[in-house]
């Protein structure tokens, strides 16, 4: 059974906007962002594994974006079917 809870916290609207913007940039929820960035928040034994996974996914995406694009890594001869059967 999954329960959803809401809580209120006092903060400036500018802070809320920055949190939401940063979470969107990192493609995570504000909750995941807070768990990842606020020391001790997840330290009560209920640490969220999704946050670590989100960081890993984001790191992978950033790494993949740095790979060269626009030209094949192998020549046409290297990927041709007949090259599979040749020496």
Secondary structure as GFF3:
##gff-version 3
##sequence-region A 1 87
A	DSSP	alpha_helix	13	26	.	.	.	ID=ss1
A	DSSP	alpha_helix	30	37	.	.	.	ID=ss2
A	DSSP	alpha_helix	49	65	.	.	.	ID=ss3
A	DSSP	alpha_helix	76	79	.	.	.	ID=ss4
A	DSSP	alpha_helix	81	85	.	.	.	ID=ss5
###
